[in-house]
């Protein structure tokens, strides 16, 4: 039997390409200033964005994502699921899995993703 579960799990949630403002910082270094970036894509289960610095796998990050039409940013704690250096660049792209997020914030992300999917049809 072939092992498809790893691939299926990676695509558990529908994701949409998006350029949302995101602030992030290492959970263990909360005294440091947050770094800013733009998302590449977002889903109910996580987010992908670029960073100017290498962040190790499984590192916990505190995220604040600004959704359009939302008065306050979505807050979540995530785990870095994968990271890759972008070719001919000093930047990294990293995929983050949400670990802790309120039901309200998760619902806001779901609504954003679903609305974006409807628009792209």
Phi and psi restraints in degrees (range 20) as a CNS / XPLOR table:
assign (resid 1 and name C) (resid 2 and name N)
       (resid 2 and name CA) (resid 2 and name C) 1.0 -78.9 20.0 2
assign (resid 2 and name N) (resid 2 and name CA)
       (resid 2 and name C) (resid 3 and name N) 1.0 152.4 20.0 2
assign (resid 2 and name C) (resid 3 and name N)
       (resid 3 and name CA) (resid 3 and name C) 1.0 -96.0 20.0 2
assign (resid 3 and name N) (resid 3 and name CA)
       (resid 3 and name C) (resid 4 and name N) 1.0 95.6 20.0 2
assign (resid 3 and name C) (resid 4 and name N)
       (resid 4 and name CA) (resid 4 and name C) 1.0 -99.6 20.0 2
assign (resid 4 and name N) (resid 4 and name CA)
       (resid 4 and name C) (resid 5 and name N) 1.0 -8.0 20.0 2
assign (resid 4 and name C) (resid 5 and name N)
       (resid 5 and name CA) (resid 5 and name C) 1.0 -60.7 20.0 2
assign (resid 5 and name N) (resid 5 and name CA)
       (resid 5 and name C) (resid 6 and name N) 1.0 -38.4 20.0 2
assign (resid 5 and name C) (resid 6 and name N)
       (resid 6 and name CA) (resid 6 and name C) 1.0 -61.6 20.0 2
assign (resid 6 and name N) (resid 6 and name CA)
       (resid 6 and name C) (resid 7 and name N) 1.0 -42.9 20.0 2
assign (resid 6 and name C) (resid 7 and name N)
       (resid 7 and name CA) (resid 7 and name C) 1.0 -68.0 20.0 2
assign (resid 7 and name N) (resid 7 and name CA)
       (resid 7 and name C) (resid 8 and name N) 1.0 -43.3 20.0 2
assign (resid 7 and name C) (resid 8 and name N)
       (resid 8 and name CA) (resid 8 and name C) 1.0 -60.9 20.0 2
assign (resid 8 and name N) (resid 8 and name CA)
       (resid 8 and name C) (resid 9 and name N) 1.0 -42.5 20.0 2
assign (resid 8 and name C) (resid 9 and name N)
       (resid 9 and name CA) (resid 9 and name C) 1.0 -64.4 20.0 2
assign (resid 9 and name N) (resid 9 and name CA)
       (resid 9 and name C) (resid 10 and name N) 1.0 -36.2 20.0 2
assign (resid 9 and name C) (resid 10 and name N)
       (resid 10 and name CA) (resid 10 and name C) 1.0 -64.0 20.0 2
assign (resid 10 and name N) (resid 10 and name CA)
       (resid 10 and name C) (resid 11 and name N) 1.0 -27.7 20.0 2
assign (resid 10 and name C) (resid 11 and name N)
       (resid 11 and name CA) (resid 11 and name C) 1.0 -113.1 20.0 2
assign (resid 11 and name N) (resid 11 and name CA)
       (resid 11 and name C) (resid 12 and name N) 1.0 39.5 20.0 2
assign (resid 11 and name C) (resid 12 and name N)
       (resid 12 and name CA) (resid 12 and name C) 1.0 -65.2 20.0 2
assign (resid 12 and name N) (resid 12 and name CA)
       (resid 12 and name C) (resid 13 and name N) 1.0 -33.6 20.0 2
assign (resid 12 and name C) (resid 13 and name N)
       (resid 13 and name CA) (resid 13 and name C) 1.0 -117.8 20.0 2
assign (resid 13 and name N) (resid 13 and name CA)
       (resid 13 and name C) (resid 14 and name N) 1.0 146.7 20.0 2
assign (resid 13 and name C) (resid 14 and name N)
       (resid 14 and name CA) (resid 14 and name C) 1.0 -70.6 20.0 2
assign (resid 14 and name N) (resid 14 and name CA)
       (resid 14 and name C) (resid 15 and name N) 1.0 137.1 20.0 2
assign (resid 14 and name C) (resid 15 and name N)
       (resid 15 and name CA) (resid 15 and name C) 1.0 -119.4 20.0 2
assign (resid 15 and name N) (resid 15 and name CA)
       (resid 15 and name C) (resid 16 and name N) 1.0 153.2 20.0 2
assign (resid 15 and name C) (resid 16 and name N)
       (resid 16 and name CA) (resid 16 and name C) 1.0 -126.1 20.0 2
assign (resid 16 and name N) (resid 16 and name CA)
       (resid 16 and name C) (resid 17 and name N) 1.0 141.2 20.0 2
assign (resid 16 and name C) (resid 17 and name N)
       (resid 17 and name CA) (resid 17 and name C) 1.0 -68.0 20.0 2
assign (resid 17 and name N) (resid 17 and name CA)
       (resid 17 and name C) (resid 18 and name N) 1.0 135.7 20.0 2
assign (resid 17 and name C) (resid 18 and name N)
       (resid 18 and name CA) (resid 18 and name C) 1.0 -157.9 20.0 2
assign (resid 18 and name N) (resid 18 and name CA)
       (resid 18 and name C) (resid 19 and name N) 1.0 150.3 20.0 2
assign (resid 18 and name C) (resid 19 and name N)
       (resid 19 and name CA) (resid 19 and name C) 1.0 -118.0 20.0 2
assign (resid 19 and name N) (resid 19 and name CA)
       (resid 19 and name C) (resid 20 and name N) 1.0 75.7 20.0 2
assign (resid 19 and name C) (resid 20 and name N)
       (resid 20 and name CA) (resid 20 and name C) 1.0 -98.4 20.0 2
assign (resid 20 and name N) (resid 20 and name CA)
       (resid 20 and name C) (resid 21 and name N) 1.0 144.8 20.0 2
assign (resid 20 and name C) (resid 21 and name N)
       (resid 21 and name CA) (resid 21 and name C) 1.0 -68.1 20.0 2
assign (resid 21 and name N) (resid 21 and name CA)
       (resid 21 and name C) (resid 22 and name N) 1.0 135.0 20.0 2
assign (resid 21 and name C) (resid 22 and name N)
       (resid 22 and name CA) (resid 22 and name C) 1.0 -136.5 20.0 2
assign (resid 22 and name N) (resid 22 and name CA)
       (resid 22 and name C) (resid 23 and name N) 1.0 138.8 20.0 2
assign (resid 22 and name C) (resid 23 and name N)
       (resid 23 and name CA) (resid 23 and name C) 1.0 -114.0 20.0 2
assign (resid 23 and name N) (resid 23 and name CA)
       (resid 23 and name C) (resid 24 and name N) 1.0 138.1 20.0 2
assign (resid 23 and name C) (resid 24 and name N)
       (resid 24 and name CA) (resid 24 and name C) 1.0 -145.0 20.0 2
assign (resid 24 and name N) (resid 24 and name CA)
       (resid 24 and name C) (resid 25 and name N) 1.0 149.0 20.0 2
assign (resid 24 and name C) (resid 25 and name N)
       (resid 25 and name CA) (resid 25 and name C) 1.0 -152.9 20.0 2
assign (resid 25 and name N) (resid 25 and name CA)
       (resid 25 and name C) (resid 26 and name N) 1.0 156.2 20.0 2
assign (resid 25 and name C) (resid 26 and name N)
       (resid 26 and name CA) (resid 26 and name C) 1.0 -66.8 20.0 2
assign (resid 26 and name N) (resid 26 and name CA)
       (resid 26 and name C) (resid 27 and name N) 1.0 131.2 20.0 2
assign (resid 26 and name C) (resid 27 and name N)
       (resid 27 and name CA) (resid 27 and name C) 1.0 -58.9 20.0 2
assign (resid 27 and name N) (resid 27 and name CA)
       (resid 27 and name C) (resid 28 and name N) 1.0 -30.5 20.0 2
assign (resid 27 and name C) (resid 28 and name N)
       (resid 28 and name CA) (resid 28 and name C) 1.0 -85.1 20.0 2
assign (resid 28 and name N) (resid 28 and name CA)
       (resid 28 and name C) (resid 29 and name N) 1.0 -5.9 20.0 2
assign (resid 28 and name C) (resid 29 and name N)
       (resid 29 and name CA) (resid 29 and name C) 1.0 -128.4 20.0 2
assign (resid 29 and name N) (resid 29 and name CA)
       (resid 29 and name C) (resid 30 and name N) 1.0 53.5 20.0 2
assign (resid 29 and name C) (resid 30 and name N)
       (resid 30 and name CA) (resid 30 and name C) 1.0 -65.9 20.0 2
assign (resid 30 and name N) (resid 30 and name CA)
       (resid 30 and name C) (resid 31 and name N) 1.0 -19.6 20.0 2
assign (resid 30 and name C) (resid 31 and name N)
       (resid 31 and name CA) (resid 31 and name C) 1.0 -71.6 20.0 2
assign (resid 31 and name N) (resid 31 and name CA)
       (resid 31 and name C) (resid 32 and name N) 1.0 -19.9 20.0 2
assign (resid 31 and name C) (resid 32 and name N)
       (resid 32 and name CA) (resid 32 and name C) 1.0 -76.6 20.0 2
assign (resid 32 and name N) (resid 32 and name CA)
       (resid 32 and name C) (resid 33 and name N) 1.0 155.5 20.0 2
assign (resid 32 and name C) (resid 33 and name N)
       (resid 33 and name CA) (resid 33 and name C) 1.0 -69.2 20.0 2
assign (resid 33 and name N) (resid 33 and name CA)
       (resid 33 and name C) (resid 34 and name N) 1.0 147.9 20.0 2
assign (resid 33 and name C) (resid 34 and name N)
       (resid 34 and name CA) (resid 34 and name C) 1.0 -73.1 20.0 2
assign (resid 34 and name N) (resid 34 and name CA)
       (resid 34 and name C) (resid 35 and name N) 1.0 150.3 20.0 2
assign (resid 34 and name C) (resid 35 and name N)
       (resid 35 and name CA) (resid 35 and name C) 1.0 -98.1 20.0 2
assign (resid 35 and name N) (resid 35 and name CA)
       (resid 35 and name C) (resid 36 and name N) 1.0 152.2 20.0 2
assign (resid 35 and name C) (resid 36 and name N)
       (resid 36 and name CA) (resid 36 and name C) 1.0 -114.2 20.0 2
assign (resid 36 and name N) (resid 36 and name CA)
       (resid 36 and name C) (resid 37 and name N) 1.0 154.8 20.0 2
assign (resid 36 and name C) (resid 37 and name N)
       (resid 37 and name CA) (resid 37 and name C) 1.0 -162.1 20.0 2
assign (resid 37 and name N) (resid 37 and name CA)
       (resid 37 and name C) (resid 38 and name N) 1.0 -173.3 20.0 2
assign (resid 37 and name C) (resid 38 and name N)
       (resid 38 and name CA) (resid 38 and name C) 1.0 -122.1 20.0 2
assign (resid 38 and name N) (resid 38 and name CA)
       (resid 38 and name C) (resid 39 and name N) 1.0 143.7 20.0 2
assign (resid 38 and name C) (resid 39 and name N)
       (resid 39 and name CA) (resid 39 and name C) 1.0 -73.1 20.0 2
assign (resid 39 and name N) (resid 39 and name CA)
       (resid 39 and name C) (resid 40 and name N) 1.0 152.7 20.0 2
assign (resid 39 and name C) (resid 40 and name N)
       (resid 40 and name CA) (resid 40 and name C) 1.0 -95.1 20.0 2
assign (resid 40 and name N) (resid 40 and name CA)
       (resid 40 and name C) (resid 41 and name N) 1.0 -43.9 20.0 2
assign (resid 40 and name C) (resid 41 and name N)
       (resid 41 and name CA) (resid 41 and name C) 1.0 -153.2 20.0 2
assign (resid 41 and name N) (resid 41 and name CA)
       (resid 41 and name C) (resid 42 and name N) 1.0 163.9 20.0 2
assign (resid 41 and name C) (resid 42 and name N)
       (resid 42 and name CA) (resid 42 and name C) 1.0 -144.1 20.0 2
assign (resid 42 and name N) (resid 42 and name CA)
       (resid 42 and name C) (resid 43 and name N) 1.0 148.3 20.0 2
assign (resid 42 and name C) (resid 43 and name N)
       (resid 43 and name CA) (resid 43 and name C) 1.0 -144.7 20.0 2
assign (resid 43 and name N) (resid 43 and name CA)
       (resid 43 and name C) (resid 44 and name N) 1.0 175.2 20.0 2
assign (resid 43 and name C) (resid 44 and name N)
       (resid 44 and name CA) (resid 44 and name C) 1.0 -62.4 20.0 2
assign (resid 44 and name N) (resid 44 and name CA)
       (resid 44 and name C) (resid 45 and name N) 1.0 -25.6 20.0 2
assign (resid 44 and name C) (resid 45 and name N)
       (resid 45 and name CA) (resid 45 and name C) 1.0 -98.0 20.0 2
assign (resid 45 and name N) (resid 45 and name CA)
       (resid 45 and name C) (resid 46 and name N) 1.0 -10.9 20.0 2
assign (resid 45 and name C) (resid 46 and name N)
       (resid 46 and name CA) (resid 46 and name C) 1.0 173.5 20.0 2
assign (resid 46 and name N) (resid 46 and name CA)
       (resid 46 and name C) (resid 47 and name N) 1.0 -169.6 20.0 2
assign (resid 46 and name C) (resid 47 and name N)
       (resid 47 and name CA) (resid 47 and name C) 1.0 -149.0 20.0 2
assign (resid 47 and name N) (resid 47 and name CA)
       (resid 47 and name C) (resid 48 and name N) 1.0 150.3 20.0 2
assign (resid 47 and name C) (resid 48 and name N)
       (resid 48 and name CA) (resid 48 and name C) 1.0 -118.9 20.0 2
assign (resid 48 and name N) (resid 48 and name CA)
       (resid 48 and name C) (resid 49 and name N) 1.0 133.6 20.0 2
assign (resid 48 and name C) (resid 49 and name N)
       (resid 49 and name CA) (resid 49 and name C) 1.0 -151.6 20.0 2
assign (resid 49 and name N) (resid 49 and name CA)
       (resid 49 and name C) (resid 50 and name N) 1.0 169.9 20.0 2
assign (resid 49 and name C) (resid 50 and name N)
       (resid 50 and name CA) (resid 50 and name C) 1.0 -97.4 20.0 2
assign (resid 50 and name N) (resid 50 and name CA)
       (resid 50 and name C) (resid 51 and name N) 1.0 149.9 20.0 2
assign (resid 50 and name C) (resid 51 and name N)
       (resid 51 and name CA) (resid 51 and name C) 1.0 -135.5 20.0 2
assign (resid 51 and name N) (resid 51 and name CA)
       (resid 51 and name C) (resid 52 and name N) 1.0 148.2 20.0 2
assign (resid 51 and name C) (resid 52 and name N)
       (resid 52 and name CA) (resid 52 and name C) 1.0 -83.3 20.0 2
assign (resid 52 and name N) (resid 52 and name CA)
       (resid 52 and name C) (resid 53 and name N) 1.0 -7.5 20.0 2
assign (resid 52 and name C) (resid 53 and name N)
       (resid 53 and name CA) (resid 53 and name C) 1.0 -129.5 20.0 2
assign (resid 53 and name N) (resid 53 and name CA)
       (resid 53 and name C) (resid 54 and name N) 1.0 153.0 20.0 2
assign (resid 53 and name C) (resid 54 and name N)
       (resid 54 and name CA) (resid 54 and name C) 1.0 -71.6 20.0 2
assign (resid 54 and name N) (resid 54 and name CA)
       (resid 54 and name C) (resid 55 and name N) 1.0 132.7 20.0 2
assign (resid 54 and name C) (resid 55 and name N)
       (resid 55 and name CA) (resid 55 and name C) 1.0 -123.7 20.0 2
assign (resid 55 and name N) (resid 55 and name CA)
       (resid 55 and name C) (resid 56 and name N) 1.0 127.1 20.0 2
assign (resid 55 and name C) (resid 56 and name N)
       (resid 56 and name CA) (resid 56 and name C) 1.0 -69.6 20.0 2
assign (resid 56 and name N) (resid 56 and name CA)
       (resid 56 and name C) (resid 57 and name N) 1.0 154.5 20.0 2
assign (resid 56 and name C) (resid 57 and name N)
       (resid 57 and name CA) (resid 57 and name C) 1.0 -57.4 20.0 2
assign (resid 57 and name N) (resid 57 and name CA)
       (resid 57 and name C) (resid 58 and name N) 1.0 145.9 20.0 2
assign (resid 57 and name C) (resid 58 and name N)
       (resid 58 and name CA) (resid 58 and name C) 1.0 69.4 20.0 2
assign (resid 58 and name N) (resid 58 and name CA)
       (resid 58 and name C) (resid 59 and name N) 1.0 2.6 20.0 2
assign (resid 58 and name C) (resid 59 and name N)
       (resid 59 and name CA) (resid 59 and name C) 1.0 -64.6 20.0 2
assign (resid 59 and name N) (resid 59 and name CA)
       (resid 59 and name C) (resid 60 and name N) 1.0 138.2 20.0 2
assign (resid 59 and name C) (resid 60 and name N)
       (resid 60 and name CA) (resid 60 and name C) 1.0 -90.7 20.0 2
assign (resid 60 and name N) (resid 60 and name CA)
       (resid 60 and name C) (resid 61 and name N) 1.0 130.1 20.0 2
assign (resid 60 and name C) (resid 61 and name N)
       (resid 61 and name CA) (resid 61 and name C) 1.0 -121.0 20.0 2
assign (resid 61 and name N) (resid 61 and name CA)
       (resid 61 and name C) (resid 62 and name N) 1.0 147.2 20.0 2
assign (resid 61 and name C) (resid 62 and name N)
       (resid 62 and name CA) (resid 62 and name C) 1.0 -96.6 20.0 2
assign (resid 62 and name N) (resid 62 and name CA)
       (resid 62 and name C) (resid 63 and name N) 1.0 122.5 20.0 2
assign (resid 62 and name C) (resid 63 and name N)
       (resid 63 and name CA) (resid 63 and name C) 1.0 -113.7 20.0 2
assign (resid 63 and name N) (resid 63 and name CA)
       (resid 63 and name C) (resid 64 and name N) 1.0 145.2 20.0 2
assign (resid 63 and name C) (resid 64 and name N)
       (resid 64 and name CA) (resid 64 and name C) 1.0 -131.0 20.0 2
assign (resid 64 and name N) (resid 64 and name CA)
       (resid 64 and name C) (resid 65 and name N) 1.0 115.7 20.0 2
assign (resid 64 and name C) (resid 65 and name N)
       (resid 65 and name CA) (resid 65 and name C) 1.0 -112.9 20.0 2
assign (resid 65 and name N) (resid 65 and name CA)
       (resid 65 and name C) (resid 66 and name N) 1.0 128.1 20.0 2
assign (resid 65 and name C) (resid 66 and name N)
       (resid 66 and name CA) (resid 66 and name C) 1.0 -91.6 20.0 2
assign (resid 66 and name N) (resid 66 and name CA)
       (resid 66 and name C) (resid 67 and name N) 1.0 113.7 20.0 2
assign (resid 66 and name C) (resid 67 and name N)
       (resid 67 and name CA) (resid 67 and name C) 1.0 -93.9 20.0 2
assign (resid 67 and name N) (resid 67 and name CA)
       (resid 67 and name C) (resid 68 and name N) 1.0 144.4 20.0 2
assign (resid 67 and name C) (resid 68 and name N)
       (resid 68 and name CA) (resid 68 and name C) 1.0 -62.5 20.0 2
assign (resid 68 and name N) (resid 68 and name CA)
       (resid 68 and name C) (resid 69 and name N) 1.0 147.6 20.0 2
assign (resid 68 and name C) (resid 69 and name N)
       (resid 69 and name CA) (resid 69 and name C) 1.0 62.8 20.0 2
assign (resid 69 and name N) (resid 69 and name CA)
       (resid 69 and name C) (resid 70 and name N) 1.0 17.9 20.0 2
assign (resid 69 and name C) (resid 70 and name N)
       (resid 70 and name CA) (resid 70 and name C) 1.0 -115.5 20.0 2
assign (resid 70 and name N) (resid 70 and name CA)
       (resid 70 and name C) (resid 71 and name N) 1.0 126.4 20.0 2
assign (resid 70 and name C) (resid 71 and name N)
       (resid 71 and name CA) (resid 71 and name C) 1.0 -66.4 20.0 2
assign (resid 71 and name N) (resid 71 and name CA)
       (resid 71 and name C) (resid 72 and name N) 1.0 -30.2 20.0 2
assign (resid 71 and name C) (resid 72 and name N)
       (resid 72 and name CA) (resid 72 and name C) 1.0 -131.0 20.0 2
assign (resid 72 and name N) (resid 72 and name CA)
       (resid 72 and name C) (resid 73 and name N) 1.0 153.1 20.0 2
assign (resid 72 and name C) (resid 73 and name N)
       (resid 73 and name CA) (resid 73 and name C) 1.0 -68.8 20.0 2
assign (resid 73 and name N) (resid 73 and name CA)
       (resid 73 and name C) (resid 74 and name N) 1.0 154.2 20.0 2
assign (resid 73 and name C) (resid 74 and name N)
       (resid 74 and name CA) (resid 74 and name C) 1.0 -75.5 20.0 2
assign (resid 74 and name N) (resid 74 and name CA)
       (resid 74 and name C) (resid 75 and name N) 1.0 133.4 20.0 2
assign (resid 74 and name C) (resid 75 and name N)
       (resid 75 and name CA) (resid 75 and name C) 1.0 -113.7 20.0 2
assign (resid 75 and name N) (resid 75 and name CA)
       (resid 75 and name C) (resid 76 and name N) 1.0 138.5 20.0 2
assign (resid 75 and name C) (resid 76 and name N)
       (resid 76 and name CA) (resid 76 and name C) 1.0 -154.4 20.0 2
assign (resid 76 and name N) (resid 76 and name CA)
       (resid 76 and name C) (resid 77 and name N) 1.0 155.8 20.0 2
assign (resid 76 and name C) (resid 77 and name N)
       (resid 77 and name CA) (resid 77 and name C) 1.0 -105.6 20.0 2
assign (resid 77 and name N) (resid 77 and name CA)
       (resid 77 and name C) (resid 78 and name N) 1.0 131.1 20.0 2
assign (resid 77 and name C) (resid 78 and name N)
       (resid 78 and name CA) (resid 78 and name C) 1.0 -126.4 20.0 2
assign (resid 78 and name N) (resid 78 and name CA)
       (resid 78 and name C) (resid 79 and name N) 1.0 167.6 20.0 2
assign (resid 78 and name C) (resid 79 and name N)
       (resid 79 and name CA) (resid 79 and name C) 1.0 -120.1 20.0 2
assign (resid 79 and name N) (resid 79 and name CA)
       (resid 79 and name C) (resid 80 and name N) 1.0 133.5 20.0 2
assign (resid 79 and name C) (resid 80 and name N)
       (resid 80 and name CA) (resid 80 and name C) 1.0 -69.1 20.0 2
assign (resid 80 and name N) (resid 80 and name CA)
       (resid 80 and name C) (resid 81 and name N) 1.0 115.0 20.0 2
assign (resid 80 and name C) (resid 81 and name N)
       (resid 81 and name CA) (resid 81 and name C) 1.0 -90.0 20.0 2
assign (resid 81 and name N) (resid 81 and name CA)
       (resid 81 and name C) (resid 82 and name N) 1.0 -32.9 20.0 2
assign (resid 81 and name C) (resid 82 and name N)
       (resid 82 and name CA) (resid 82 and name C) 1.0 -158.0 20.0 2
assign (resid 82 and name N) (resid 82 and name CA)
       (resid 82 and name C) (resid 83 and name N) 1.0 157.0 20.0 2
assign (resid 82 and name C) (resid 83 and name N)
       (resid 83 and name CA) (resid 83 and name C) 1.0 -147.6 20.0 2
assign (resid 83 and name N) (resid 83 and name CA)
       (resid 83 and name C) (resid 84 and name N) 1.0 141.7 20.0 2
assign (resid 83 and name C) (resid 84 and name N)
       (resid 84 and name CA) (resid 84 and name C) 1.0 -144.5 20.0 2
assign (resid 84 and name N) (resid 84 and name CA)
       (resid 84 and name C) (resid 85 and name N) 1.0 144.6 20.0 2
assign (resid 84 and name C) (resid 85 and name N)
       (resid 85 and name CA) (resid 85 and name C) 1.0 -78.5 20.0 2
assign (resid 85 and name N) (resid 85 and name CA)
       (resid 85 and name C) (resid 86 and name N) 1.0 134.1 20.0 2
assign (resid 85 and name C) (resid 86 and name N)
       (resid 86 and name CA) (resid 86 and name C) 1.0 -78.6 20.0 2
assign (resid 86 and name N) (resid 86 and name CA)
       (resid 86 and name C) (resid 87 and name N) 1.0 136.6 20.0 2
assign (resid 86 and name C) (resid 87 and name N)
       (resid 87 and name CA) (resid 87 and name C) 1.0 -59.7 20.0 2
assign (resid 87 and name N) (resid 87 and name CA)
       (resid 87 and name C) (resid 88 and name N) 1.0 144.7 20.0 2
assign (resid 87 and name C) (resid 88 and name N)
       (resid 88 and name CA) (resid 88 and name C) 1.0 42.1 20.0 2
assign (resid 88 and name N) (resid 88 and name CA)
       (resid 88 and name C) (resid 89 and name N) 1.0 50.7 20.0 2
assign (resid 88 and name C) (resid 89 and name N)
       (resid 89 and name CA) (resid 89 and name C) 1.0 -157.1 20.0 2
assign (resid 89 and name N) (resid 89 and name CA)
       (resid 89 and name C) (resid 90 and name N) 1.0 160.3 20.0 2
assign (resid 89 and name C) (resid 90 and name N)
       (resid 90 and name CA) (resid 90 and name C) 1.0 -97.9 20.0 2
assign (resid 90 and name N) (resid 90 and name CA)
       (resid 90 and name C) (resid 91 and name N) 1.0 13.0 20.0 2
assign (resid 90 and name C) (resid 91 and name N)
       (resid 91 and name CA) (resid 91 and name C) 1.0 -102.3 20.0 2
assign (resid 91 and name N) (resid 91 and name CA)
       (resid 91 and name C) (resid 92 and name N) 1.0 159.6 20.0 2
assign (resid 91 and name C) (resid 92 and name N)
       (resid 92 and name CA) (resid 92 and name C) 1.0 -121.2 20.0 2
assign (resid 92 and name N) (resid 92 and name CA)
       (resid 92 and name C) (resid 93 and name N) 1.0 150.3 20.0 2
assign (resid 92 and name C) (resid 93 and name N)
       (resid 93 and name CA) (resid 93 and name C) 1.0 -111.3 20.0 2
assign (resid 93 and name N) (resid 93 and name CA)
       (resid 93 and name C) (resid 94 and name N) 1.0 132.9 20.0 2
assign (resid 93 and name C) (resid 94 and name N)
       (resid 94 and name CA) (resid 94 and name C) 1.0 -134.1 20.0 2
assign (resid 94 and name N) (resid 94 and name CA)
       (resid 94 and name C) (resid 95 and name N) 1.0 140.0 20.0 2
assign (resid 94 and name C) (resid 95 and name N)
       (resid 95 and name CA) (resid 95 and name C) 1.0 -98.3 20.0 2
assign (resid 95 and name N) (resid 95 and name CA)
       (resid 95 and name C) (resid 96 and name N) 1.0 133.2 20.0 2
assign (resid 95 and name C) (resid 96 and name N)
       (resid 96 and name CA) (resid 96 and name C) 1.0 -122.2 20.0 2
assign (resid 96 and name N) (resid 96 and name CA)
       (resid 96 and name C) (resid 97 and name N) 1.0 136.7 20.0 2
assign (resid 96 and name C) (resid 97 and name N)
       (resid 97 and name CA) (resid 97 and name C) 1.0 -102.9 20.0 2
assign (resid 97 and name N) (resid 97 and name CA)
       (resid 97 and name C) (resid 98 and name N) 1.0 128.6 20.0 2
assign (resid 97 and name C) (resid 98 and name N)
       (resid 98 and name CA) (resid 98 and name C) 1.0 -67.7 20.0 2
assign (resid 98 and name N) (resid 98 and name CA)
       (resid 98 and name C) (resid 99 and name N) 1.0 131.0 20.0 2
assign (resid 98 and name C) (resid 99 and name N)
       (resid 99 and name CA) (resid 99 and name C) 1.0 -104.7 20.0 2
assign (resid 99 and name N) (resid 99 and name CA)
       (resid 99 and name C) (resid 100 and name N) 1.0 -44.3 20.0 2
assign (resid 99 and name C) (resid 100 and name N)
       (resid 100 and name CA) (resid 100 and name C) 1.0 -132.2 20.0 2
assign (resid 100 and name N) (resid 100 and name CA)
       (resid 100 and name C) (resid 101 and name N) 1.0 123.1 20.0 2
assign (resid 100 and name C) (resid 101 and name N)
       (resid 101 and name CA) (resid 101 and name C) 1.0 -155.4 20.0 2
assign (resid 101 and name N) (resid 101 and name CA)
       (resid 101 and name C) (resid 102 and name N) 1.0 140.3 20.0 2
assign (resid 101 and name C) (resid 102 and name N)
       (resid 102 and name CA) (resid 102 and name C) 1.0 -69.6 20.0 2
assign (resid 102 and name N) (resid 102 and name CA)
       (resid 102 and name C) (resid 103 and name N) 1.0 158.1 20.0 2
assign (resid 102 and name C) (resid 103 and name N)
       (resid 103 and name CA) (resid 103 and name C) 1.0 -59.7 20.0 2
assign (resid 103 and name N) (resid 103 and name CA)
       (resid 103 and name C) (resid 104 and name N) 1.0 -38.7 20.0 2
assign (resid 103 and name C) (resid 104 and name N)
       (resid 104 and name CA) (resid 104 and name C) 1.0 -64.5 20.0 2
assign (resid 104 and name N) (resid 104 and name CA)
       (resid 104 and name C) (resid 105 and name N) 1.0 -44.8 20.0 2
assign (resid 104 and name C) (resid 105 and name N)
       (resid 105 and name CA) (resid 105 and name C) 1.0 -67.4 20.0 2
assign (resid 105 and name N) (resid 105 and name CA)
       (resid 105 and name C) (resid 106 and name N) 1.0 -38.0 20.0 2
assign (resid 105 and name C) (resid 106 and name N)
       (resid 106 and name CA) (resid 106 and name C) 1.0 -64.2 20.0 2
assign (resid 106 and name N) (resid 106 and name CA)
       (resid 106 and name C) (resid 107 and name N) 1.0 -40.8 20.0 2
assign (resid 106 and name C) (resid 107 and name N)
       (resid 107 and name CA) (resid 107 and name C) 1.0 -63.3 20.0 2
assign (resid 107 and name N) (resid 107 and name CA)
       (resid 107 and name C) (resid 108 and name N) 1.0 -38.9 20.0 2
assign (resid 107 and name C) (resid 108 and name N)
       (resid 108 and name CA) (resid 108 and name C) 1.0 -62.9 20.0 2
assign (resid 108 and name N) (resid 108 and name CA)
       (resid 108 and name C) (resid 109 and name N) 1.0 -42.4 20.0 2
assign (resid 108 and name C) (resid 109 and name N)
       (resid 109 and name CA) (resid 109 and name C) 1.0 -65.8 20.0 2
assign (resid 109 and name N) (resid 109 and name CA)
       (resid 109 and name C) (resid 110 and name N) 1.0 -43.5 20.0 2
assign (resid 109 and name C) (resid 110 and name N)
       (resid 110 and name CA) (resid 110 and name C) 1.0 -58.1 20.0 2
assign (resid 110 and name N) (resid 110 and name CA)
       (resid 110 and name C) (resid 111 and name N) 1.0 -44.7 20.0 2
assign (resid 110 and name C) (resid 111 and name N)
       (resid 111 and name CA) (resid 111 and name C) 1.0 -62.7 20.0 2
assign (resid 111 and name N) (resid 111 and name CA)
       (resid 111 and name C) (resid 112 and name N) 1.0 -42.1 20.0 2
assign (resid 111 and name C) (resid 112 and name N)
       (resid 112 and name CA) (resid 112 and name C) 1.0 -62.3 20.0 2
assign (resid 112 and name N) (resid 112 and name CA)
       (resid 112 and name C) (resid 113 and name N) 1.0 -47.4 20.0 2
assign (resid 112 and name C) (resid 113 and name N)
       (resid 113 and name CA) (resid 113 and name C) 1.0 -62.5 20.0 2
assign (resid 113 and name N) (resid 113 and name CA)
       (resid 113 and name C) (resid 114 and name N) 1.0 -47.7 20.0 2
assign (resid 113 and name C) (resid 114 and name N)
       (resid 114 and name CA) (resid 114 and name C) 1.0 -62.3 20.0 2
assign (resid 114 and name N) (resid 114 and name CA)
       (resid 114 and name C) (resid 115 and name N) 1.0 -41.4 20.0 2
assign (resid 114 and name C) (resid 115 and name N)
       (resid 115 and name CA) (resid 115 and name C) 1.0 -63.8 20.0 2
assign (resid 115 and name N) (resid 115 and name CA)
       (resid 115 and name C) (resid 116 and name N) 1.0 -41.9 20.0 2
assign (resid 115 and name C) (resid 116 and name N)
       (resid 116 and name CA) (resid 116 and name C) 1.0 -66.3 20.0 2
assign (resid 116 and name N) (resid 116 and name CA)
       (resid 116 and name C) (resid 117 and name N) 1.0 -39.3 20.0 2
assign (resid 116 and name C) (resid 117 and name N)
       (resid 117 and name CA) (resid 117 and name C) 1.0 -64.8 20.0 2
assign (resid 117 and name N) (resid 117 and name CA)
       (resid 117 and name C) (resid 118 and name N) 1.0 -38.9 20.0 2
assign (resid 117 and name C) (resid 118 and name N)
       (resid 118 and name CA) (resid 118 and name C) 1.0 -63.6 20.0 2
assign (resid 118 and name N) (resid 118 and name CA)
       (resid 118 and name C) (resid 119 and name N) 1.0 -40.6 20.0 2
assign (resid 118 and name C) (resid 119 and name N)
       (resid 119 and name CA) (resid 119 and name C) 1.0 -66.2 20.0 2
assign (resid 119 and name N) (resid 119 and name CA)
       (resid 119 and name C) (resid 120 and name N) 1.0 -34.4 20.0 2
assign (resid 119 and name C) (resid 120 and name N)
       (resid 120 and name CA) (resid 120 and name C) 1.0 -80.6 20.0 2
assign (resid 120 and name N) (resid 120 and name CA)
       (resid 120 and name C) (resid 121 and name N) 1.0 -8.5 20.0 2
